[in-house]
Amino acid sequence: MGKLKVLVVGGGGREHVLCWSLRRSPQVGRVFCAPGNAGIAEVAEIVALAPTDLSGLAEFAQHEQIDLTVVGPEAPLAEGIVDEFLRRKLRIFGPTRAAAQLEGSKAFAKEFLRRHFIPTAPYRIFDRADEALRFAGSSDGPLVVKADGLAAGKGVIICRDAAETKAAVKKIMVERAFGTAGERIVIESFLKGDELSVMAFADGRRVALMVPSRDYKRAQDGDRGPNTGGMGAYAPSRPIDDDVMVEIRETILEPIINGMAEDGTPYSGVLYVGLMMTDSGPRVLEINCRFGDPETQVVLPLLETDIMDVMGACLAGQLIMEPLSWRDEFCTCVVLASRGYPGKYEKGVVIEGKARTANNGTFCFHAGTARDEQRALVTAGGRIMGLCARAATHEGAVAAAYAAVEGIRIKGAHYRTDIGVRSSHALIARRGEARTRRR
């Protein structure tokens, strides 16, 4: 049998590392990516189709006889790309539209968690601004206000008091800062603890856990500033022992899979949960129905198992219970972002230099990049690229990732300087650089 042809849907850093991982599989011959970016063009054949052009993507897959399509972003999943492909009898990796509601609607996810006794924060759902404002005005203590729909990871606002909660409600529901995603909101209790990201492959009945990771959502050092799509990550997240991972699997991931099956919407693909590790145990902060970004950029470089074998097992409903095989190393990603991100940002800024390589485990995964008319590499998005490094120690991976950053020059770009810092003492020691670095 000839080698397989694979189509990756999306054009960010997550899709770059997916294309890179798929190219490493001995089963894969050609990799296509729609719409891709300048970096992805070096490892895959670019297809000029938008991720939400469901019929166009399906027609391309039929015409090119694509053996497997892998969906990166959440928007096409929420719109039903898997259903469209299955209707045409095309193989695709990801959950159906009904299953993707777990990410497409935070209200749906919270009600699902409550119904299936899966631990999460206490919450209230509102579809009227006046009722939400009254609740906000009478609330005590810190709360979290979330836009119900998809908001590119930015629709979550942490509020310290009633005044900030009311302001967040107005921003989302009245000013419509996140568009129609804010027609309904969830207000939930603020949970204290350490955040953790856990992704797992799912076949509808079973899960195979990936190594845990830690991402950094806030724009500035010390977890300050507005939420972003993610400013960096590292894996494995330590200290997370085997007993904790078993607890996460048995109390959260397996109950989600079982609950979806019971509800008549079996879940296949990647299940990604954002957790708060509280004194009472892990609690679900969010559910995502695809590979995380930038978490995937630090997780997949550690995966030794052939990713095509795992995806094939998911599609066949034949995931095995044995753990996946992982490199005994660490990986760190530092995201370079455009001036103004996560707000209005510049495009078309020339990208100069090259990632400095401390070892052969340094990677540059492009996100918002393109080629201009003169074929120069320029910025084309809020998050420009992830500079990633793999090393024998956590500290070595952090140092190598930041060494790679120093080789890139982009006017006005910024990045966090505390990715991978795991203690307040270490953070205080770096307070000389505590402000977000400017390039």
Sequence and secondary structure as in RCSB ss.txt:
>XXXX:A:sequence
MGKLKVLVVGGGGREHVLCWSLRRSPQVGRVFCAPGNAGIAEVAEIVALAPTDLSGLAEFAQHEQIDLTVVGPEA
PLAEGIVDEFLRRKLRIFGPTRAAAQLEGSKAFAKEFLRRHFIPTAPYRIFDRADEALRFAGSSDGPLVVKADGL
AAGKGVIICRDAAETKAAVKKIMVERAFGTAGERIVIESFLKGDELSVMAFADGRRVALMVPSRDYKRAQDGDRG
PNTGGMGAYAPSRPIDDDVMVEIRETILEPIINGMAEDGTPYSGVLYVGLMMTDSGPRVLEINCRFGDPETQVVL
PLLETDIMDVMGACLAGQLIMEPLSWRDEFCTCVVLASRGYPGKYEKGVVIEGKARTANNGTFCFHAGTARDEQR
ALVTAGGRIMGLCARAATHEGAVAAAYAAVEGIRIKGAHYRTDIGVRSSHALIARRGEARTRRR
>XXXX:A:secstr
   EEEEEEE SHHHHHHHHHHHTSTTEEEEEEEE  TTGGGTSEE    TT HHHHHHHHHHHT SEEEE SHH
HHHHTHHHHHHHTT  EES  TTTTHHHH HHHHHHHHHHTT  B  EEEES HHHHHHHHHT  S EEEEESS 
 TT  EEEESSHHHHHHHHIIIIIS TTGGGGSSEEEEE   SEEEEEEEEEESS EEE   BEE  EEEGGGEE
EE S SEEEES SS  HHHHHHHIIIIIHHHHHHHHHTT   EEEEEEEEEEETTEEEEEEEESS  TTHHHHHG
GGB S HHHHHHHHHHT   SS   B S EEEEEEEE TTTTSS     BEEE    SSTTEEEEESSEEE TT 
 EEE SSEEEEEEEEESSHHHHHHHHHHHHTTEEETT EE S TT  SHHHHHHTGGG S EE 
